[in-house]
Amino acid sequence: MRIDQVVDARVFLNASGDLATPTLDQSESGDEGYKARIIGRKRNANGNTAGGVLLPPNMTTASLVGNAVAEGFRESGYRVLVPGDAGYEQAVPVKVRVLQFWAWYTRNLRTYISMVKISSRAEIRLEAPLPAFREGKTLAIEVTNVREGASELAWQEIINRGLGELAGSVKSSLDDIK
């Protein structure tokens, strides 16, 4: 197997009252590098936008999702080749289209405690000349965690948990045809 192509096809709105909807500020919408790295939206105490949750400069949403898909194939017993590996060009190509990859949090404003519900959602479409993906298959996951505050660590945890679930979803799809 080889992950042949990962396309970030996420759609962003300029504004939304739904925190689970991916949004970009008008000033951010033309910056493709920024769009490739944004995975969530920070909010202030009033619920207003307070900046984006960004991946480090050396990471993109496409690279994270591609790695999770590759991990799902590995967990199902497939060998995943990378450029430079012997046989890479002859390996079965997998195409990945990222339809959604977003994290958000909601705060319980009725309590004094600063507990938040932090969530992550991913939706991808896979195509490969394999029974599980020949016609293309859309996989979607959503994970949630309740914790105190939405720290950088909380964002990392929910994104990593979502990526793990995504890899598991790929594995399950492959295991279903064995």
Secondary structure, 3 states (H helix, E strand, C coil): CEEEEEEECCCCECCCCCCCCCECCCCCCCCHHHHHHEEEEEECCCCCEEEEEECCCCCCHHHHHHHHHHHHHHHCCCCCECCCCCCHHHCCEEEEEEEEEEEEEEECCCCCCCEEEEEEEEEEEEECCCCCCCCCEEEEEEEEEEEECCCHHHHHHHHHHHHHHHHHHHHHHHHCCC
